[in-house]
Amino acid sequence: MRLDKFICKSTTLTKSQAIACIHTGKVTVNQLVVTKEATQVHENNQVCLNGDTLTPRPFRYLLLHKSKNTICSNVDETYPSIFKNLDIPRSNELHVAGRLDADTTGLVFITDDGRWSFDIIRPTQKCEKVYRVTLSRPINLDCYESLIAQFAVGIQLQNEVDLTRPAKLEMINQTDALLTIVEGKYHQVKRMFAAMGHRVVGLHREKIGKVSLDVEVGQWRYLTLDEINSFINKPKH
Ligand code: URA
């Protein structure tokens, strides 16, 4: 983590105040004065401000049931930000681990731990996301098998070089399906169905990894330690 961020996470100082402290020689790392705010520091470095050792606040991990017509960025745009009704301190330090479109509902993780969210988002980690999809028109029963097979092999999206990674499609009825994917390309689910000639009119994320959505729309809760650790190779205690 950058030194200025470490100071912000350990004190009530703003970023510019933290940088001013660094530039004026008030900050030491392992007993040496450091004057560059971009210096990388780790938990095992001793960082002091005016001689006092700093300890960063623990990371926060939340699960939110996103409602329709809200957006996953930190500021309001065409629709209100999901952070607007998140009544917790320093919500500006938080970000979404895997955004949903404005018209998509369901499970969203929110955190200030960038490494943790990176593991959820990056496809090589193979973290499964389960979506409930509603289509604009029914799929013929005799098309089910070939559609399921195409999702399993990978789909060629417009403006993409590679096929999508193997995805699991389960038809619930002729217009509703469950789709499990390990990636999060821009509008991925809608584009996968569009490539197969179908329009998505309803999209809801039900599950990420082992964590299922279990709060009402608009509500949130903190993740348990087990849930947090289920996404990392080196568990926290
Ligand atoms: N795929 C989409 O098309 N939209 C989302 O919000 C999430 C996945």
Residues whose N, C-alpha, C, O or C-beta is under 5 A from the ligand:
A	BS01	URA	R99 L100 D101 T104 H187 Q188 V189 K190 R191
